[in-house]
Amino acid sequence: MTRATTDYEVIFVEEPMDAPDMTPGWSIAISGGVTVATPLLPAGGSHEQRVETQALLVDNLLMGRLPRVVWYYTPMALEFSGSLGSTTTVYDNMDELALFHGADSRIRQQEALLMARADVVFTGGHSLYEAKRHLHPNIHPVPSSVDIAHFRRPEPMLADPQDQAHIPHPRIGFFGVIDERMDMALVDELAARCPEMQFVMVGPIVKIDPASCPERPNLHWIGGRSYDQLPAYLHHWDCGFMPFARNDATRFISPTKTPEFLAAGLPVVSTAIPDVQNPYGDLGLVGIADDAEGLAAAIEVALASAGDPAWHSRVAEQLRSSSWDSTWALMHREISTVTTQALESEHA
């Protein structure tokens, strides 16, 4: 969205919060050139009342802003924006949200409506594209991208964060949301098998019981950290790992952290997630295994090859085509095409 500000005024509508004085309104902030608009809704209203109020707020916020591109990250946003006019409608289908734990039962129905309305659809990876390519005539795979400059190791190095500075090496790190997509039994078995390795887990624990996170002397649950804080953690790790479970919630994921680990100069190991296996595993950039024994062996190989110039050269070549700049250029081209067609049709 920050890249999009070079071509558009970008207003990002966040999830609503309760209005402190029960008066509907907006909380507005600017971040990276993006206007972040959070609806403030009176607490205690019915779902229907909250949707109606949110629809009125959005209508007023966007009044007069035409031509308009309406970009959806979730089909559920149709509830409050279904009557909102747009020149172009974009569906950025980043994940198969209907398969996530606790997903709204109406997502599939809402997605069918959004697919019918959308002018262009992007999917978060190739596996999701293959699953949905038959659902829309103008659909494009857009795998996870990376802000290379943000994650690249600077000289001199960033200081080691205080909450991990005491942890010995080798450090094997994970960052991201910790939820039903993580294979906790695998994490536990791997930590038990490799007591000489320290596993640093950075991220908020959501939708699962924190007690389900295994406890061992070499397992360190750091908690959530901001995007700006992440590089300092990664730059003091020796290997990244992605212990994803093989379940419905991970069937179509394309982890953004894969290229982010690589941009930070870290070797990476992962379970066999399709959009990690292809291309990263197939190119020999990420070690792939699906059990603790295999992951332990893959980590040993990764640690031994971390300084290999040939590996770093192959990583750099892959990342050149994985930047957010190139991704936005692709998306902008597709959006501009359908927007131009719509405007020409209006004036024909």
N, C-alpha and C positions, 0 to 999 in steps of 0.2 A: 504493500500500500504506500510506503514512502516513495518507492520508485514511481508509482502512478501519479504522484503530485507534480511531476514534471510535465504532465499532459492534462491533468484534471484537477479540479477542486475535489478533495476526497473527504467525505464525511463517513466515519465508521460508527455505526449505531451499536452500542454495547448492550449486554443483558441489562434489564431494568433493576433498579434498586428502590427500596422503600423511601418515599419522600419524608424527610424528618418532620415537616409541619403539615403533612397530609395534603399538600397542594401539588397537583401535577406540574411537572416542569422538566428542565434539563440541567444536568451537570456537564459543563463543556470544558475540555482541556485540549491543548495542542501538543502533539508528539510527533517529531520528525516531519512536520509539515502537514500531518493528518489531523483533522478535527475529530476528536473522540467525544461522541455525544452519548451520555448515559441517561436513559429515561428515568425520571423520578416519579413513582406511582404511589398513590395512597395505599397504605397497608390495610389488609383485611378484606379487600374487595374480592368478588368472585373472579374466576379465570376469565369469563366473558367480559366483565367490567374492565379488567386490566388490559385485555386485548383491545377493547374499544378505545380506552384512554390512550394507549400507546399509538394506535392508528391515528388519532387526532393530533397527537404530538408530532408524529413523523410527517403527516401532511403539512402541518404548519411550518415545520423546520425546513422542508424542501420546496415550499411554495415559491414559484417564480424561477426556480433553478432548472432551466431547460436549454438545450436538449439534455436528457438525463440518462445515465447508465445506472441501472440498479443491479448490484452485485450481491449474490446470495452465497453465504457459507453454510447455511442450514435451511432445509425446506420449511422448517417450523416458522421461519420469519414471514412466510406467506400469510400467517394468521393476522398480522397487523399491517401488512403491506400489499395485500391482494388487490386492493382497488387503486393502488398507487400507479399512476401512469408512468411509462418509461419509453424512451426511444430505443433502448437496447437492454435486454435482460441477460445477465451472466449467471450461470450456476457453476461455482467453484466447488466441485464435489471432492473434497480432500480425503475423506474417509467414508467407509460404509457405516454411517452413524447408527443405522437400524440394528446393527449387530453388537453395539456396545452395551455393557451392563447398565440396566436401568433406563434404556432408551424408550422414548415415548412411542406408544403403540401406533400412533398416527403418522410416523415418519414416512413409511412407504407410500401411503396414500398421498401425503403432501408432496413427496418427491415426484410422483407421477404427474401431479398438477404442475409442478415447477418444470419438469422436463418438457411438457407440452407448451409452456409459456416461453422457455428460454430460447434466445437466439444463438447462443454459443454455450457449450459445456466444456469445462476443463476437469480432468480427473487427477488426483494426487499421485498417480503412478500408473505403470503399464498394466499391472494385474487388474486394477479397478477399471481401467479402460477396456480391457478385453472382456470383462464381465458386463459392461454397459454400452459398448459401442453400437449395439443394435437398437438402443433406446432413443437415439437422437441422430439426425443427419449431419450435425456440425459439432462433433465431439473430438477433443484432443487430449492426449496424455501429457501431463506436465509433472515430471518427477521432482522430488525434493531438490531444492536449490540451496545455495550457501552464500553468505557474505564473507568472502575469503579474507578481506582486510580485517574484519572484526575478529576472526579466530586465529589469524596468522601470529606466530610467536614474534614478539618485538625484541629488539636489542636496545637497552638491556631488558632482561626478563621482568615481567610483572612479579610483584612480591607474592610469595606463597600465602594464601589466606590463613588467618590465625586458627580457624577451626579445623584445618587439616595439616598445619605445619608440623604438628607433633607426630603425625602418622608416618611410620617407616616406609621405605621403598622395598620392593616394587609396588607401586600403586596401580590398581586396575580400577578404572572409573566408569560410572554410568551417570548420565544426567538426563532429566526429563520427568514427566509425570509418572508416578509409581502407582499403578492401578492393576486391574484384572489382566492387563496385557503382560505383566511380568510373571515369569515362572519362579515363584518363591522356593519351591522344592529344589529346583535346579541351582538357584543361588546358594541355598543352604549347603547342598552337597558339594558344590564347587569350592566354597569357602572351607569346608571340612577337609576336602581333598588337598587343598593348597594352603596350609597354615602359614607358609612363608610369604604369601602374597596378601596384600591389604586391599580390600574391596571398598571403594569409596562411592557411596550412593547419594547423589545430589538430586533433590526433587521433592515436590509435595506429595504426600500420600493421600489419595482421593478414592472414594467409592469402595474402599476395602478397609477392613479392620487393621489398624496399625499393629495390633498384636500378631497379625499374620506374617509380619516381617521377621525373619529369623534373627536370632541374636548369637553372635560369636565374637571372640576377641578381635578377629580380623575383618569384621563387617562394621562399617561406619555409616550410619544413616544421618546425613548432614542436614536434610531439610531443603526447602525450596530456596532458590537463589534467582536473582534477576538475570535477564539476558546479558546486561552489561557486566555482570560479575562472573559469568561463566568462563571466559578465557583464562582468568587467573587460576581457576581450579584446573582446567584442562592442561595448561602449560606445565603443571607440576605433577602430572600423571605419567605413567610409563606405557600404558595401554588402555584403550577404550573397549568396553564390552557392552553387548546388547542382549541380555538374557530373556528374550521375548518368549512367552508361551506360544504354543501352536493351538490356537482356538479361534472362535468366530471373530473376536475383536481384533485379531492380528492377521486375518486372512488377506486383507487388501491394503495393509499399511505400507507406507513408503517413508521410513524414518528420516526426518530431516537431520537428525544427529549423525547419520552416516557420513555425509560430506563434511559436516562441521567437525567431527573427530579428525578426519583426514586433513582438513584445512589447518588444524592445530598441529599437524605433524605427527599425530599419534597413529600407531598401528591399531587395528580394530579386529575384534572377533565377535561373531554373532551367531545366534541360532538361524536356521535355514528359512528366513522370511523371503518369499519370492522376489520382492523388489530390492532386497539386499543381495541375494544370490545373483540376480541379473540386474545391473551389470557388475557390481563390485566384487562378488565372489568369483564370477567367471573370469574377470580380469586379473585375479590374484591380488586385489587390493585389500580384501577383507577375508579373514579366516572364518570358515563356516563349520559348525558342528552342532549336534543336537542333544548331547548328553554331557555330563560333568567330565568324564574321562576325555572325550573329544575336545571340549572347550579348554581343559587344562593343557592338553598337548598343543592346541592352536595358540594359546597365550604364550607358551614357551617359545614357539616358532616366531611369533610376532615380536616378542622381546628381543630375540636374537637378531632379527632382521630390521630393527627399528632404524639403524643408521645406514641402511643400504641405499646408496645414491640412485641405483636403478629403480628401486621401489618408489622413492620420492619423485623421480622424474615421471613415472607412470601416473602417480597421484596428481601431479601438477597438470599433466595432459588431460586427465579426466575432469578435473575441477574447472578447467578453462571453459568447458561447455556446460557447467553446472552453476554458474553465477546467477544471482537474482536479476542482474542487469539483462542477461541474455533471456531469462525466463520472462521478464516483463516485456521485453521487445517482442517476443513471440505472442504473448497475450494481447498486447496493445495492437499488434497488426491484425489479429483476428477480430478484436472488438471494433477497431476502426472500419474494417471492411463491412461488417453488418450494420454499423451505425450509419455509414455513408449510404448504403443501400436503402435503409429505412428513411433517411432524410430526402433522398432523391425520389422515393416512392410517394412521400407526403406532398412534394412539390410538382409531381408529374401532372 
